[in-house]
C-alpha cells in the first residue's frame, strides 16, 4: 500500500518528494515561469526546479505527465513538436490557437484536443486574458520527440529553423524556466 508523499515548500509552492499519493491545490503547488512560454505547474519536481533547488530530488510520475499551462496572448506553450506517445489537452479557460499538422485552429474553454502518437502540435495564447490548458502526456521508456520546421509555427514564434530531435537545440534561443507564478496570477480561477 503506497504511503503519502511528503510535500515540501520550494519557495515557488509545494512539490512532492516521494513516490506515494498526495493532494495539493493548484494555487499552492510549485509553479515555473518563462518569459517566452508562459507558466506551468507540473505537480512534480522536474529537472529545472531540481537545478534551482539542489536539496530537491527530481520526482516525476512514471506513467503520465500532467501539467497546467497558463498562456498569455501571443505566447507559445512549447516549440512545435511531435512525440511518439499520446498527448491530450483540455482548454479550461480563455482562448488559444492550436497549431496542428501545419494548420491553425482556434480553441476556447472546454475544447479538447487529442494528439495520437506522431501528431505535430503547439498552442499559442489568444484573446484578451490568460488561457489555462490541462495537458496530459503518456510516458514510455521508448518515447521520442521531433521538432520539425513549419512555416505556420515559425509565424507564431513556436517553430524551429531546422528539424531536430534535440530539446536542448530547439529551446537554446530562449530563457530557462525559473520558479514563479504567471504574471496574470490574480485573474486566474484558483488565485482567490
Backbone as CSV, one residue per row, in Angstrom:
resi,resn,N_x,N_y,N_z,CA_x,CA_y,CA_z,C_x,C_y,C_z
1,UNK,0.848,-1.164,0.000,0.000,0.000,0.000,0.904,1.241,0.000
2,UNK,0.705,2.174,-0.957,1.584,3.347,-1.032,1.402,4.291,0.153
3,UNK,2.497,4.903,0.552,2.465,5.916,1.603,2.166,7.274,0.982
4,UNK,1.788,8.215,1.808,1.581,9.587,1.352,2.938,10.232,1.111
5,UNK,3.092,10.873,-0.044,4.336,11.578,-0.367,4.411,12.862,0.450
6,UNK,5.593,13.201,0.874,5.823,14.445,1.615,5.809,15.603,0.630
7,UNK,5.098,16.696,0.947,5.098,17.920,0.149,6.043,18.906,0.820
8,UNK,6.956,19.472,0.032,7.920,20.426,0.575,7.737,21.775,-0.090
9,UNK,8.024,22.826,0.659,7.929,24.183,0.139,9.180,24.483,-0.676
10,UNK,9.002,24.783,-1.946,10.136,25.061,-2.838,10.463,26.547,-2.908
11,UNK,9.666,27.376,-2.257,9.782,28.816,-2.411,8.885,29.324,-3.523
12,UNK,8.469,28.415,-4.424,7.541,28.745,-5.509,6.264,27.923,-5.375
13,UNK,6.095,27.271,-4.227,4.947,26.419,-3.991,5.376,25.049,-3.516
14,UNK,4.397,24.184,-3.279,4.643,22.852,-2.752,4.919,21.850,-3.866
15,UNK,5.846,20.916,-3.596,6.184,19.870,-4.565,6.399,18.557,-3.817
16,UNK,6.059,17.430,-4.463,6.208,16.137,-3.794,7.661,15.671,-3.750
17,UNK,7.980,14.998,-2.668,9.243,14.299,-2.537,8.918,12.910,-2.026
18,UNK,8.700,12.014,-2.946,8.317,10.640,-2.652,7.391,10.123,-3.729
19,UNK,7.284,8.796,-3.815,6.511,8.163,-4.883,5.047,7.925,-4.522
20,UNK,4.636,8.241,-3.332,3.280,7.943,-2.899,2.252,8.944,-3.388
21,UNK,1.057,8.805,-2.851,-0.062,9.676,-3.215,0.067,11.004,-2.475
22,UNK,-0.590,12.032,-3.007,-0.638,13.326,-2.339,-1.806,14.134,-2.872
23,UNK,-2.175,15.171,-2.135,-3.223,16.111,-2.527,-2.635,17.506,-2.384
24,UNK,-2.774,18.325,-3.439,-2.299,19.701,-3.382,-3.228,20.570,-4.233
25,UNK,-3.517,21.762,-3.771,-4.340,22.692,-4.532,-3.467,23.400,-5.562
26,UNK,-4.019,23.709,-6.712,-3.275,24.375,-7.784,-2.636,25.675,-7.299
27,UNK,-3.314,26.436,-6.479,-2.751,27.712,-6.012,-1.559,27.499,-5.083
28,UNK,-1.446,26.286,-4.482,-0.380,26.020,-3.527,0.797,25.238,-4.119
29,UNK,0.628,24.698,-5.324,1.675,23.858,-5.909,2.807,24.704,-6.484
30,UNK,3.923,24.072,-6.751,5.092,24.773,-7.298,4.830,25.186,-8.744
31,UNK,5.115,26.436,-9.051,4.938,26.990,-10.391,6.285,27.385,-10.964
32,UNK,6.413,27.228,-12.279,7.593,27.663,-13.027,7.113,28.628,-14.102
33,UNK,7.943,29.620,-14.420,7.552,30.578,-15.458,8.703,30.805,-16.417
34,UNK,8.313,31.252,-17.612,9.280,31.509,-18.669,8.764,32.721,-19.449
35,UNK,9.646,33.678,-19.716,9.213,34.901,-20.402,8.686,34.637,-21.806
36,UNK,9.083,33.539,-22.429,8.631,33.236,-23.792,7.463,32.241,-23.818
37,UNK,7.410,31.318,-22.855,6.459,30.205,-22.915,5.376,30.207,-21.844
38,UNK,5.256,31.264,-21.061,4.187,31.322,-20.073,4.583,30.726,-18.740
39,UNK,3.640,30.046,-18.086,3.879,29.460,-16.763,3.193,28.100,-16.702
40,UNK,3.725,27.259,-15.805,3.173,25.912,-15.683,3.377,25.373,-14.277
41,UNK,2.514,24.461,-13.905,2.757,23.645,-12.720,2.671,22.199,-13.177
42,UNK,3.621,21.403,-12.724,3.733,20.015,-13.176,3.275,19.002,-12.138
43,UNK,3.044,19.439,-10.911,2.681,18.527,-9.823,3.776,17.501,-9.567
44,UNK,5.004,17.868,-9.889,6.174,17.022,-9.673,7.398,17.933,-9.642
45,UNK,8.559,17.369,-9.449,9.799,18.147,-9.463,10.558,17.757,-10.720
46,UNK,10.573,18.673,-11.699,11.298,18.380,-12.937,12.745,18.825,-12.804
47,UNK,13.509,18.600,-13.855,14.934,18.913,-13.838,15.240,20.359,-13.534
48,UNK,14.469,21.301,-14.099,14.743,22.721,-13.896,14.526,23.117,-12.441
49,UNK,13.435,22.679,-11.827,13.181,23.010,-10.428,14.261,22.389,-9.544
50,UNK,14.653,21.160,-9.838,15.707,20.500,-9.055,17.047,21.235,-9.208
51,UNK,17.313,21.813,-10.388,18.543,22.593,-10.574,18.520,23.870,-9.746
52,UNK,17.332,24.469,-9.622,17.187,25.687,-8.830,17.302,25.389,-7.336
53,UNK,16.867,24.201,-6.942,16.872,23.801,-5.528,17.596,22.471,-5.395
54,UNK,18.892,22.514,-5.135,19.717,21.297,-5.090,19.309,20.350,-3.966
55,UNK,18.523,20.829,-2.996,18.063,19.965,-1.916,16.860,19.110,-2.336
56,UNK,16.317,19.349,-3.538,15.177,18.574,-4.023,15.630,17.498,-4.991
57,UNK,15.011,16.336,-4.894,15.256,15.255,-5.849,14.261,15.380,-6.992
58,UNK,14.702,15.069,-8.215,13.767,15.007,-9.337,12.710,13.971,-8.980
59,UNK,11.463,14.358,-9.122,10.349,13.493,-8.753,9.334,13.543,-9.878
60,UNK,9.389,12.568,-10.788,8.463,12.552,-11.919,7.562,11.336,-11.845
61,UNK,6.327,11.533,-12.266,5.377,10.433,-12.303,5.748,9.534,-13.482
62,UNK,5.864,8.230,-13.270,6.425,7.361,-14.306,5.527,7.092,-15.517
63,UNK,4.214,7.202,-15.386,3.337,6.819,-16.480,2.691,7.985,-17.212
64,UNK,2.377,9.069,-16.491,1.704,10.221,-17.090,2.369,11.516,-16.656
65,UNK,2.551,12.415,-17.601,2.932,13.778,-17.275,1.661,14.609,-17.264
66,UNK,1.430,15.339,-16.189,0.224,16.161,-16.061,0.658,17.563,-15.663
67,UNK,0.169,18.556,-16.398,0.520,19.932,-16.051,-0.631,20.859,-16.383
68,UNK,-0.646,21.980,-15.682,-1.480,23.112,-16.057,-0.547,24.125,-16.676
69,UNK,-0.943,24.664,-17.817,-0.125,25.655,-18.506,-0.951,26.924,-18.655
70,UNK,-0.368,28.051,-18.281,-1.026,29.347,-18.425,-0.312,30.114,-19.523
71,UNK,-1.056,30.455,-20.574,-0.504,31.180,-21.719,-1.051,32.594,-21.762
72,UNK,-0.182,33.537,-21.968,-0.601,34.908,-22.225,-0.775,35.056,-23.740
73,UNK,-1.533,36.035,-24.175,-1.788,36.247,-25.602,-0.472,36.365,-26.370
74,UNK,-0.388,35.631,-27.474,0.768,35.689,-28.349,1.941,34.826,-27.930
75,UNK,1.859,34.148,-26.785,2.970,33.316,-26.292,2.695,31.848,-26.592
76,UNK,3.692,31.121,-27.139,3.516,29.687,-27.384,3.700,28.877,-26.103
77,UNK,3.104,27.701,-26.082,3.245,26.789,-24.944,4.571,26.046,-25.005
78,UNK,4.952,25.675,-26.210,6.157,24.879,-26.455,6.609,25.176,-27.873
79,UNK,7.723,24.619,-28.248,8.098,24.623,-29.655,7.261,23.539,-30.346
80,UNK,6.884,23.807,-31.569,6.081,22.895,-32.383,6.809,21.553,-32.450
81,UNK,6.118,20.480,-32.086,6.779,19.175,-31.979,5.783,18.029,-32.134
82,UNK,6.339,16.833,-32.263,5.536,15.617,-32.215,6.276,14.590,-31.376
83,UNK,5.496,13.810,-30.656,6.049,12.785,-29.778,5.535,11.418,-30.187
84,UNK,6.266,10.394,-29.794,5.848,9.030,-30.115,4.795,8.515,-29.140
85,UNK,4.494,9.291,-28.108,3.477,8.914,-27.131,2.252,9.829,-27.265
86,UNK,1.116,9.330,-26.832,-0.143,10.080,-26.862,-0.078,11.288,-25.946
87,UNK,-0.725,12.381,-26.372,-0.912,13.558,-25.535,-2.352,14.033,-25.687
88,UNK,-2.905,14.601,-24.606,-4.263,15.130,-24.629,-4.301,16.465,-23.898
89,UNK,-5.211,17.339,-24.336,-5.260,18.708,-23.844,-6.709,19.144,-23.673
90,UNK,-6.984,19.885,-22.593,-8.306,20.435,-22.361,-8.137,21.908,-21.989
91,UNK,-8.731,22.792,-22.797,-8.694,24.220,-22.504,-9.710,24.475,-21.396
92,UNK,-9.224,24.948,-20.239,-10.092,25.169,-19.085,-10.669,26.576,-19.041
93,UNK,-9.897,27.551,-19.500,-10.396,28.926,-19.538,-9.616,29.716,-20.575
94,UNK,-10.225,30.792,-21.058,-9.570,31.645,-22.039,-9.624,31.056,-23.442
95,UNK,-8.740,31.573,-24.290,-8.702,31.151,-25.692,-7.252,30.989,-26.121
96,UNK,-7.060,30.127,-27.119,-5.730,29.930,-27.686,-5.868,29.495,-29.141
97,UNK,-4.740,29.466,-29.792,-4.665,28.987,-31.160,-3.887,27.686,-31.137
98,UNK,-4.481,26.627,-31.649,-3.798,25.344,-31.797,-3.132,25.331,-33.161
99,UNK,-1.846,25.047,-33.183,-1.149,24.796,-34.443,-0.975,23.285,-34.496
100,UNK,-1.638,22.643,-35.476,-1.632,21.188,-35.547,-1.485,20.749,-36.991
101,UNK,-0.475,19.956,-37.249,-0.206,19.452,-38.596,-0.192,20.577,-39.631
102,UNK,0.431,21.700,-39.265,0.587,22.821,-40.187,-0.636,23.697,-40.358
103,UNK,-1.687,23.448,-39.569,-2.917,24.238,-39.640,-3.143,25.001,-38.345
104,UNK,-3.928,26.068,-38.425,-4.328,26.837,-37.253,-5.775,26.501,-36.906
105,UNK,-6.037,26.257,-35.626,-7.396,26.002,-35.147,-7.635,26.819,-33.889
106,UNK,-8.597,27.748,-33.897,-8.899,28.497,-32.678,-9.593,27.591,-31.657
107,UNK,-9.221,27.746,-30.395,-9.820,26.961,-29.320,-10.312,27.905,-28.229
108,UNK,-11.328,27.457,-27.502,-11.851,28.207,-26.361,-12.094,27.220,-25.218
109,UNK,-12.526,27.758,-24.085,-12.751,26.926,-22.903,-13.612,25.713,-23.235
110,UNK,-13.179,24.593,-22.735,-13.809,23.281,-22.822,-13.573,22.567,-24.142
111,UNK,-12.737,23.136,-25.015,-12.328,22.389,-26.208,-11.265,21.368,-25.799
112,UNK,-11.411,20.155,-26.320,-10.500,19.045,-26.030,-9.718,18.708,-27.286
113,UNK,-8.430,18.470,-27.146,-7.570,18.094,-28.271,-6.901,16.767,-27.941
114,UNK,-7.076,15.787,-28.809,-6.382,14.503,-28.680,-5.278,14.453,-29.726
115,UNK,-4.064,14.233,-29.305,-2.940,14.058,-30.230,-2.497,12.607,-30.167
116,UNK,-2.867,11.845,-31.199,-2.380,10.476,-31.318,-0.860,10.534,-31.461
117,UNK,-0.164,9.449,-31.154,1.287,9.465,-31.334,1.660,9.969,-32.731
118,UNK,2.650,10.865,-32.785,3.126,11.392,-34.061,2.401,12.630,-34.555
119,UNK,1.469,13.192,-33.767,0.744,14.396,-34.172,1.569,15.629,-33.812
120,UNK,1.886,16.464,-34.801,2.702,17.653,-34.580,1.800,18.796,-34.127
121,UNK,2.231,19.509,-33.053,1.341,20.496,-32.443,2.086,21.490,-31.558
122,UNK,1.420,22.587,-31.266,1.790,23.576,-30.261,0.569,24.462,-30.039
123,UNK,0.581,25.236,-28.972,-0.508,26.152,-28.655,0.059,27.554,-28.519
124,UNK,-0.741,28.559,-28.870,-0.354,29.961,-28.710,-1.516,30.679,-28.048
125,UNK,-1.233,31.428,-26.982,-2.273,32.168,-26.289,-2.952,33.158,-27.223
126,UNK,-4.265,33.343,-27.047,-5.046,34.272,-27.861,-6.109,34.904,-26.971
127,UNK,-6.733,35.940,-27.438,-7.796,36.565,-26.671,-7.284,37.652,-25.749
128,UNK,-8.173,38.121,-24.889,-7.890,39.259,-24.017,-7.132,38.880,-22.754
129,UNK,-7.377,37.712,-22.216,-6.759,37.321,-20.951,-5.965,36.041,-21.081
130,UNK,-5.537,35.502,-19.951,-4.752,34.275,-19.999,-5.599,33.075,-20.418
131,UNK,-4.922,32.068,-20.949,-5.542,30.799,-21.324,-4.948,29.721,-20.420
132,UNK,-5.803,28.877,-19.846,-5.351,27.787,-18.986,-5.659,26.472,-19.683
133,UNK,-4.623,25.649,-19.850,-4.770,24.360,-20.532,-4.296,23.248,-19.606
134,UNK,-5.118,22.214,-19.439,-4.708,20.989,-18.765,-4.039,20.113,-19.815
135,UNK,-2.807,19.700,-19.555,-2.027,18.907,-20.511,-1.670,17.568,-19.876
136,UNK,-1.923,16.480,-20.621,-1.629,15.140,-20.128,-0.890,14.385,-21.229
137,UNK,0.238,13.773,-20.878,1.003,13.013,-21.860,1.467,11.687,-21.287
138,UNK,1.380,10.642,-22.115,1.886,9.331,-21.715,3.414,9.381,-21.654
139,UNK,3.982,8.528,-20.822,5.444,8.431,-20.715,5.849,6.978,-20.881
140,UNK,6.682,6.732,-21.875,7.225,5.394,-22.066,8.741,5.499,-22.196
141,UNK,9.419,4.403,-21.906,10.887,4.388,-22.000,11.371,4.602,-23.425
142,UNK,10.571,4.210,-24.393,10.970,4.321,-25.801,10.539,5.648,-26.417
143,UNK,9.995,6.557,-25.651,9.441,7.804,-26.178,10.462,8.636,-26.938
144,UNK,10.029,9.178,-28.078,10.885,10.050,-28.889,10.148,11.353,-29.173
145,UNK,10.905,12.359,-29.598,10.345,13.661,-29.925,11.068,14.210,-31.147
146,UNK,10.344,14.989,-31.966,10.937,15.666,-33.116,10.336,17.057,-33.212
147,UNK,11.201,18.050,-33.430,10.786,19.428,-33.662,11.008,19.715,-35.152
148,UNK,9.947,19.628,-35.981,10.123,19.864,-37.410,9.943,21.348,-37.763
149,UNK,10.620,21.778,-38.794,10.426,23.139,-39.298,9.016,23.247,-39.887
150,UNK,8.321,24.333,-39.564,6.970,24.552,-40.071,6.739,26.058,-40.149
151,UNK,6.304,26.543,-41.303,6.116,27.980,-41.515,5.034,28.571,-40.612
152,UNK,3.947,27.837,-40.382,2.876,28.348,-39.526,3.404,28.501,-38.099
153,UNK,4.129,27.508,-37.611,4.698,27.582,-36.264,5.717,28.712,-36.161
154,UNK,6.535,28.881,-37.167,7.531,29.962,-37.172,6.849,31.326,-37.087
155,UNK,5.741,31.486,-37.797,4.994,32.748,-37.794,4.534,33.133,-36.385
156,UNK,4.315,32.139,-35.522,3.810,32.375,-34.172,4.896,32.260,-33.097
157,UNK,6.154,32.212,-33.485,7.237,32.114,-32.504,7.348,30.762,-31.844
158,UNK,6.772,29.722,-32.477,6.779,28.379,-31.910,7.537,27.385,-32.776
159,UNK,8.251,27.868,-33.791,8.898,26.961,-34.727,10.412,27.016,-34.691
160,UNK,11.022,25.922,-35.145,12.475,25.830,-35.270,12.864,26.071,-36.725
161,UNK,14.078,26.542,-36.928,14.578,26.789,-38.285,14.951,25.504,-39.008
162,UNK,15.396,24.492,-38.252,15.825,23.217,-38.839,15.273,22.075,-37.987
163,UNK,14.835,20.998,-38.628,14.353,19.830,-37.900,15.409,19.382,-36.888
164,UNK,14.931,19.007,-35.693,15.852,18.489,-34.680,15.114,17.562,-33.717
165,UNK,15.759,16.481,-33.281,15.192,15.637,-32.227,15.653,16.095,-30.835
166,UNK,16.394,17.188,-30.770,17.011,17.625,-29.522,16.238,18.771,-28.860
167,UNK,15.628,18.535,-27.686,15.001,19.632,-26.965,16.005,20.751,-26.635
168,UNK,17.224,20.369,-26.296,18.240,21.385,-25.978,18.473,22.314,-27.162
169,UNK,18.524,21.769,-28.362,18.716,22.580,-29.564,17.472,23.426,-29.871
170,UNK,16.295,22.825,-29.746,15.051,23.539,-30.054,14.833,24.728,-29.123
171,UNK,15.212,24.586,-27.856,14.955,25.634,-26.866,16.179,26.501,-26.572
172,UNK,17.283,26.266,-27.242,18.524,27.010,-26.977,18.366,28.530,-27.069
173,UNK,17.586,29.087,-28.009,17.499,30.553,-28.100,16.704,31.234,-26.983
174,UNK,16.061,30.464,-26.114,15.109,31.032,-25.167,15.604,30.970,-23.733
175,UNK,15.030,31.820,-22.861,15.424,31.792,-21.447,14.991,30.486,-20.789
176,UNK,15.686,30.136,-19.716,15.331,28.944,-18.948,14.092,29.207,-18.107
177,UNK,13.398,28.133,-17.773,12.301,28.203,-16.825,12.885,28.530,-15.458
178,UNK,12.125,29.270,-14.648,12.556,29.598,-13.299,11.330,29.545,-12.381
179,UNK,11.544,29.328,-11.097,10.397,29.282,-10.183,9.635,30.607,-10.207
180,UNK,8.318,30.516,-10.188,7.489,31.712,-10.133,6.118,31.492,-10.737
181,UNK,5.195,32.301,-10.294,3.817,32.241,-10.769,3.653,33.041,-12.060
182,UNK,2.564,32.790,-12.796,2.298,33.579,-14.002,2.026,35.036,-13.649
183,UNK,2.345,35.962,-14.552,2.079,37.373,-14.271,0.594,37.678,-14.080
184,UNK,-0.273,36.850,-14.656,-1.723,37.068,-14.565,-2.342,36.344,-13.363
185,UNK,-1.537,35.993,-12.365,-1.967,35.165,-11.238,-3.292,35.622,-10.624
186,UNK,-3.443,36.911,-10.382,-4.638,37.404,-9.690,-5.922,37.244,-10.502
187,UNK,-5.827,37.000,-11.811,-7.028,36.833,-12.631,-7.350,35.365,-12.906
188,UNK,-6.581,34.439,-12.337,-6.802,33.018,-12.588,-7.808,32.433,-11.601
189,UNK,-8.556,31.406,-12.018,-9.674,30.905,-11.204,-9.296,30.466,-9.788
190,UNK,-8.104,29.960,-9.580,-7.734,29.412,-8.281,-7.010,30.416,-7.377
191,UNK,-6.814,31.632,-7.818,-5.978,32.575,-7.068,-6.663,33.153,-5.829
192,UNK,-7.968,33.093,-5.780,-8.708,33.737,-4.703,-8.639,33.077,-3.372
